[in-house]
Amino acid sequence: MAQAFDASAQQSLLTARAEEALALAKRLGADAAEVGASVDQGIGVSVRLGEVETVELSRDQGIAVTLYVGQRKGSASSTDASSASIQAAVEKALAIARYTGEDPAAGLADASLMATELPDLKVHYPWALTTDEAIELALACEQAGRDVDGISQSDGASLSSGEGVRVYANSHGFLGTQKGSSHSLSCMLIAQDASGMQRDYDYTSARDPKALRDPAEVGREAAMRTLRRLGAKRPPTGTFPVLFDPSLASGLIGHLLGGLAGGALYRQASFLCDRLGTPLFPDWFSLEERPMEIGATASSPFDGEGVQTRNNRFIDQGRIASYMLSSYSARRLDMQTTGNAGGARNVRLATPLQSRESLLQEMGRGIWVTELMGQGVNGVTGDYSRGAAGFWVENGNVQYPVEEFTIAGNLERMFAGLVGIGDDTDTRGSVHTGSWLIDAMTVAGD
């Protein structure tokens, strides 16, 4: 690292700056105010064909001020947390607030909802990693992949490691701070045969560097994933069951959460408007968030407005049990915040799981999708159409790789047609899920 990162000292500094901004806002006439401040520092290296390509040492900081004059709102931010910059940001936010229109839903979250339980959720694991050590790990990852027979080329390996501090405070008297870290290692490789070139990748990610997978294992898995794609051809056109790989199934959950988000709902821009309490999935399916989970990717005791986070069950036995609301979107919908300003945290399934092999057997004939391309998802209608690649399945057995086709459907119909979920859970992100088997989708191939 370019210089040592003292997280505790940064925490104290940002706390003082946030308190300074709040006091100034009050003194200049704001009726209410909130401040968010953060600082992050990290290292990133990339290598290719055994040579170093890039080394980046980064340090980012920022402070954002939002003020309210009555129900008029103004916001301003700065990348400099000096007293002069804070004063300029507060004055600018106040000037904006005085000239904006009244918004009946504007304002801080209710004071009674502010977080009072602020435990250490064990999300800060600094890594005393030198540049040379980072390069060595990335090189070892790439070399392990390149050593696998059949790998002809490399797109390189990358390692990133960072830690940071965030502070949120408001004029209710709430002040919350959190230190955190994130580390990852990835590798992308290329293979070629008479049918053409293929590429694929693998990665590992964790808050604690000790939880990262071995670099050589990541490189070899990237090689195996690349080699299995050789000889790909187009699948037949028709309507078939589709098995979504875990890394892609998490995207389906992302589309679901987007439909449940308050911002889309009050704008009438969601395919799930006015659906609270109605069935969407089979009755064995439940989905929830666990924001207080120890050591998890998105753990936090308070949301982006200082509201106490809590376990929320969004889907309960197939029915929509809760929307995902901030205080603003809740007011627009005449509801109460669910502690989701900033999104959902640590999304987990509460469903029965089965092996991928049993899902393939249940599928019989269809496609196991391992890659998606394009952005063909309409959050208003739920229409879904993506380019894809994966494997053709016959009699429950993988036959050959397939590419250059599209899959299409509608999210509501896809969710209702969920047949089963695999126990091959991908735990690398904030959404944990295994494979999803959908009973029928339109496939456009040959």
C-alpha positions in Angstrom: 0.0 0.0 0.0 1.1 3.6 -0.6 0.7 4.3 3.1 -0.7 2.6 6.1 -4.5 2.9 6.6 -5.4 3.6 10.2 -9.1 2.8 10.2 -9.7 3.9 13.8 -8.1 7.3 13.2 -10.1 7.7 10.0 -13.3 6.8 11.9 -12.6 9.5 14.5 -11.8 12.1 11.9 -14.9 11.4 9.8 -17.1 11.4 13.0 -15.7 14.8 13.9 -16.3 16.1 10.4 -19.9 14.8 10.3 -20.6 16.4 13.7 -19.1 19.7 12.4 -21.3 19.6 9.3 -24.5 19.0 11.4 -23.7 21.8 13.8 -23.0 24.2 10.9 -26.3 23.3 9.2 -28.2 24.0 12.3 -26.5 27.3 12.9 -27.2 28.4 9.3 -30.9 27.7 9.6 -31.6 24.1 8.4 -34.5 22.4 10.1 -33.0 19.0 9.7 -29.8 17.5 8.2 -28.0 14.3 7.5 -24.3 13.6 6.6 -22.6 10.6 5.0 -18.9 10.4 4.9 -16.5 7.7 3.8 -12.9 6.9 3.0 -11.5 3.9 1.2 -8.0 2.7 0.4 -6.9 -0.2 -1.6 -4.5 -1.9 -3.9 -5.2 -3.6 -7.3 -2.8 -5.5 -9.5 -3.3 -7.2 -12.9 -0.9 -9.6 -14.7 -1.0 -11.2 -18.1 1.2 -13.9 -19.6 3.5 -13.8 -16.6 4.0 -10.0 -16.8 2.7 -7.2 -14.6 0.2 -5.1 -16.5 -1.1 -2.6 -13.9 -0.6 -1.7 -10.3 -3.1 0.7 -8.8 -2.9 2.2 -5.3 -6.2 4.1 -4.6 -7.5 6.3 -1.9 -11.0 7.8 -2.2 -13.0 9.9 0.2 -16.1 11.9 0.2 -18.6 13.7 2.3 -22.3 14.4 1.3 -24.7 16.7 3.1 -28.5 16.8 2.7 -30.4 19.6 4.4 -34.1 20.2 4.8 -35.8 23.6 5.1 -39.4 22.7 5.9 -39.9 20.0 3.3 -37.6 21.5 0.8 -34.5 19.4 0.2 -30.9 20.3 -0.9 -27.8 18.2 -1.3 -24.2 18.8 -2.0 -21.0 16.8 -1.7 -17.2 17.1 -1.7 -14.3 14.8 -2.1 -12.4 17.0 0.4 -13.4 16.7 4.1 -11.6 19.9 5.2 -13.5 22.4 7.3 -13.6 24.9 4.3 -15.1 22.3 2.0 -17.7 21.2 4.6 -18.8 24.8 5.0 -19.0 25.2 1.2 -21.1 22.0 0.9 -23.5 23.0 3.7 -24.0 26.5 2.2 -24.6 25.1 -1.2 -27.1 22.5 0.0 -28.9 25.2 2.0 -29.1 27.5 -1.0 -30.5 24.6 -3.1 -33.1 23.7 -0.4 -34.4 27.2 -0.3 -35.2 27.2 -4.0 -36.6 23.7 -4.5 -40.3 22.9 -4.3 -42.0 21.4 -1.3 -42.1 17.6 -1.2 -44.6 16.2 1.4 -42.5 12.9 1.5 -39.2 14.6 2.1 -37.4 14.5 5.4 -35.3 12.3 7.7 -36.6 8.9 8.8 -38.6 9.0 12.0 -36.4 9.5 15.1 -38.0 6.5 16.8 -36.7 4.2 14.1 -33.0 5.1 14.6 -30.7 2.2 15.3 -29.9 1.5 18.9 -28.2 -1.8 18.5 -24.8 -1.3 16.9 -22.8 -4.5 17.4 -19.5 -5.3 15.8 -20.5 -7.5 12.9 -16.9 -8.6 12.1 -16.7 -7.1 8.6 -13.2 -5.5 8.9 -10.2 -7.7 8.1 -7.2 -5.6 7.0 -4.7 -7.4 4.8 -1.1 -6.2 5.3 -0.3 -7.0 1.6 2.7 -5.5 -0.2 2.7 -4.8 -3.9 5.2 -7.6 -4.5 3.0 -10.1 -2.6 -0.1 -9.0 -4.5 1.7 -9.5 -7.8 3.1 -12.9 -6.7 -0.4 -14.1 -5.8 -1.9 -13.0 -9.1 1.0 -14.5 -11.1 0.5 -17.8 -9.2 -3.2 -17.8 -10.1 -2.6 -17.2 -13.8 0.3 -19.7 -14.1 -1.8 -22.5 -12.5 -4.4 -21.9 -15.2 -1.9 -21.6 -18.0 -0.3 -24.9 -17.0 -3.5 -26.8 -17.7 -3.3 -28.7 -21.1 -5.4 -27.0 -23.7 -5.1 -23.4 -22.5 -3.7 -21.4 -25.3 -3.9 -17.8 -24.1 -4.7 -15.7 -21.1 -6.7 -12.6 -20.4 -4.9 -12.3 -17.2 -5.4 -12.5 -13.4 -6.3 -9.6 -11.0 -6.1 -9.1 -7.3 -7.7 -6.4 -5.3 -7.7 -5.6 -1.6 -9.2 -2.7 0.2 -10.6 -1.4 3.4 -12.6 1.6 4.4 -14.7 3.5 6.9 -18.2 5.0 6.6 -20.0 7.4 8.9 -23.7 8.4 8.8 -25.1 11.0 11.2 -28.3 13.1 11.3 -29.9 15.8 13.4 -32.0 13.3 15.3 -28.7 12.7 17.2 -27.9 9.4 15.5 -24.4 8.7 14.5 -23.3 5.3 13.2 -19.9 4.2 12.0 -18.6 1.0 10.4 -15.2 -0.2 9.2 -15.1 -2.8 6.4 -12.8 -4.7 4.0 -13.1 -6.5 0.7 -10.6 -8.8 -1.1 -10.8 -10.7 -4.4 -8.8 -12.6 -6.9 -9.8 -13.6 -10.4 -8.5 -15.2 -13.6 -9.7 -15.3 -17.2 -8.3 -17.8 -19.7 -8.6 -18.6 -23.4 -8.7 -22.0 -25.2 -8.9 -22.8 -29.0 -9.7 -25.7 -31.2 -10.9 -26.2 -34.7 -14.3 -24.8 -33.9 -12.9 -21.5 -32.6 -11.9 -19.7 -29.4 -13.6 -19.8 -26.0 -12.9 -17.9 -22.8 -14.2 -18.2 -19.2 -13.1 -17.2 -15.7 -13.3 -17.9 -12.0 -12.9 -15.7 -9.0 -12.9 -15.8 -5.2 -14.0 -12.9 -3.0 -14.3 -12.4 0.8 -14.1 -9.8 3.6 -11.4 -11.9 5.3 -8.4 -12.7 3.1 -8.0 -16.0 5.0 -11.4 -17.0 3.5 -10.1 -16.6 -0.1 -9.6 -19.8 -2.1 -6.1 -20.9 -3.0 -4.8 -18.9 -6.1 -3.8 -22.1 -7.9 -7.3 -23.5 -7.4 -8.9 -20.4 -8.9 -6.6 -20.6 -11.9 -7.2 -24.3 -12.5 -11.0 -23.8 -12.2 -10.9 -21.0 -14.7 -9.0 -23.3 -17.1 -11.6 -26.1 -16.6 -14.5 -23.8 -17.2 -12.8 -22.5 -20.4 -12.0 -26.0 -21.8 -15.5 -27.3 -21.3 -16.8 -24.7 -23.7 -14.8 -25.8 -26.7 -16.8 -27.3 -29.6 -19.9 -25.2 -28.8 -22.7 -25.0 -31.3 -26.2 -23.5 -31.4 -29.1 -25.4 -29.7 -32.4 -26.1 -31.4 -35.2 -23.5 -31.3 -38.1 -24.4 -29.1 -39.6 -24.2 -25.6 -37.4 -26.0 -23.0 -36.6 -26.1 -19.3 -33.7 -23.8 -18.4 -31.3 -24.4 -15.5 -29.6 -21.1 -14.4 -26.2 -21.5 -12.9 -25.9 -20.0 -9.3 -23.9 -17.0 -10.5 -26.9 -16.2 -12.9 -29.7 -17.2 -10.5 -28.5 -14.4 -8.2 -29.4 -12.0 -11.1 -32.9 -13.3 -11.1 -33.2 -12.5 -7.4 -31.8 -9.0 -8.3 -34.6 -8.5 -10.8 -37.1 -9.6 -8.1 -35.7 -7.1 -5.6 -35.8 -4.4 -8.2 -39.5 -5.1 -8.7 -40.0 -4.9 -4.9 -38.0 -1.7 -4.5 -40.0 1.3 -3.3 -38.6 3.7 -5.9 -40.0 1.6 -8.8 -43.3 1.0 -7.0 -44.3 4.6 -6.2 -43.4 5.5 -9.8 -45.7 2.7 -11.1 -42.6 1.3 -12.9 -42.6 -2.2 -11.5 -44.2 -5.5 -12.7 -45.0 -6.1 -9.0 -47.1 -3.0 -8.3 -50.0 -3.7 -5.9 -49.0 -7.3 -5.4 -48.3 -7.3 -1.7 -49.7 -10.6 -0.2 -50.3 -12.2 -3.6 -48.6 -15.4 -4.8 -45.5 -15.1 -7.1 -43.5 -18.3 -6.5 -44.4 -21.9 -5.6 -45.4 -22.2 -1.9 -42.1 -23.9 -0.9 -40.1 -20.8 -1.8 -39.2 -18.1 0.8 -36.6 -15.3 0.5 -35.3 -13.0 3.2 -32.5 -10.7 4.1 -30.3 -11.0 7.2 -28.4 -7.7 7.6 -26.9 -8.6 11.1 -25.2 -11.8 9.9 -21.7 -11.9 11.3 -18.9 -11.4 8.8 -21.2 -11.3 5.7 -20.7 -9.2 2.6 -23.4 -6.7 3.2 -23.8 -6.7 6.9 -24.8 -3.5 8.7 -26.7 -2.6 11.8 -28.2 0.5 10.2 -29.4 1.5 6.7 -28.6 4.6 4.7 -30.9 6.7 6.9 -29.7 5.4 10.2 -32.8 3.1 10.6 -32.2 -0.1 12.6 -31.8 -3.0 10.1 -33.7 -6.2 10.7 -34.4 -9.5 9.1 -37.0 -9.0 6.4 -38.8 -11.8 4.6 -39.6 -10.5 1.1 -41.2 -13.8 -0.1 -43.0 -16.0 2.4 -44.2 -19.4 1.2 -44.4 -18.1 -2.3 -46.3 -14.9 -1.5 -44.9 -11.3 -1.6 -44.6 -10.6 2.1 -42.8 -7.2 2.1 -41.7 -4.5 -0.2 -38.2 -3.0 0.1 -38.7 0.6 1.3 -36.7 3.6 2.4 -38.5 6.3 4.5 -39.1 8.4 1.4 -40.6 5.6 -0.8 -42.6 4.4 2.2 -44.2 7.8 2.6 -45.0 7.9 -1.1 -46.7 4.6 -0.7 -48.4 5.5 2.7 -46.4 2.7 4.4 -43.4 2.5 6.8 -39.7 2.0 5.9 -38.4 -1.5 6.0 -34.9 -0.4 6.8 -33.8 -0.8 3.2 -32.4 2.6 2.3 -29.4 1.5 0.3 -30.9 -1.8 -0.7 -31.2 -5.4 0.7 -28.4 -6.8 2.8 -27.4 -10.5 2.8 -30.2 -12.0 0.8 -30.8 -15.7 1.7 -33.1 -18.5 0.6 -35.3 -20.3 3.1 -36.2 -23.2 0.8 -35.5 -26.9 0.4 -32.5 -27.6 -1.8 -31.5 -30.5 -4.0 -28.3 -31.5 -5.9 -27.6 -30.1 -9.4 -27.6 -33.7 -10.7 -31.2 -34.2 -9.5 -32.2 -30.9 -11.1 -30.7 -32.0 -14.4 -32.5 -35.3 -14.2 -35.7 -33.5 -13.5 -35.1 -31.2 -16.5 -34.6 -34.2 -18.8 -34.1 -32.2 -22.0 -33.2 -28.6 -22.0 -30.4 -26.1 -21.4 -28.1 -25.4 -18.5 -27.2 -21.7 -18.9 -23.8 -20.6 -17.6 -23.4 -17.2 -19.2 -25.8 -14.4 -20.1 -25.3 -11.4 -22.3 -27.2 -8.2 -23.0 -29.6 -6.2 -20.8 -33.0 -7.3 -22.2 -35.0 -7.2 -18.9 -38.0 -4.8 -18.7 -38.6 -4.0 -15.0 -42.0 -2.5 -15.8 -43.5 -5.5 -17.7 -41.2 -8.3 -16.4 -40.3 -9.3 -20.0 -37.0 -11.1 -20.1 -34.8 -11.8 -23.1 -31.0 -12.4 -23.0 -28.3 -13.8 -25.1 -26.9 -16.9 -23.5 -24.3 -19.7 -23.6 -24.2 -23.0 -21.7 -24.8 -26.7 -22.2 -27.4 -28.9 -23.9 -28.9 -31.6 -21.7 -30.5 -34.8 -22.9 -32.0 -37.4 -20.5 -30.6 -35.5 -17.6 -27.0 -35.7 -18.9 -24.9 -32.8 -20.2 -24.2 -33.5 -23.9 -22.2 -30.6 -25.4 -21.7 -26.8 -25.0 -24.0 -24.4 -26.7 -23.7 -20.7 -27.6 -25.2 -18.0 -29.8 -28.8 -18.3 -28.7 -31.3 -16.3 -26.7 -33.7 -17.3 -23.9 -36.9 -15.4 -23.4 -39.9 -15.3 -21.0 -41.5 -13.1 -18.4 -40.2 -12.8 -14.9 -43.6 -13.4 -13.3 -44.1 -16.6 -15.3 -40.6 -17.7 -14.7 -40.9 -17.3 -10.9 -44.2 -19.2 -10.9 -42.5 -21.9 -13.0 -39.6 -22.4 -10.6 -39.2 -26.2 -10.3 -36.3 -26.4 -7.8 -33.1 -24.8 -6.4 -29.7 -26.5 -6.2 -27.5 -26.9 -3.2 -24.5 -25.6 -5.2 -24.8 -22.3 -3.4 -22.6 -19.4 -4.6 -21.6 -17.5 -1.4 -19.3 -15.0 -3.0 -21.7 -12.0 -3.1 -24.4 -10.6 -0.9 -27.0 -12.8 -2.5 -26.6 -16.5 -1.8 -28.3 -19.0 -4.0 -27.8 -22.2 -5.9 -29.0 -23.2 -9.4 -32.6 -22.4 -10.4 -34.5 -24.7 -12.7 -37.3 -23.0 -14.6 -39.9 -25.3 -16.2 -40.1 -23.6 -19.6 -38.6 -20.7 -21.6 -38.4 -19.9 -25.3 -35.0 -20.7 -26.8 -34.0 -19.2 -30.1 -31.1 -21.1 -31.6 -31.0 -23.0 -34.9 
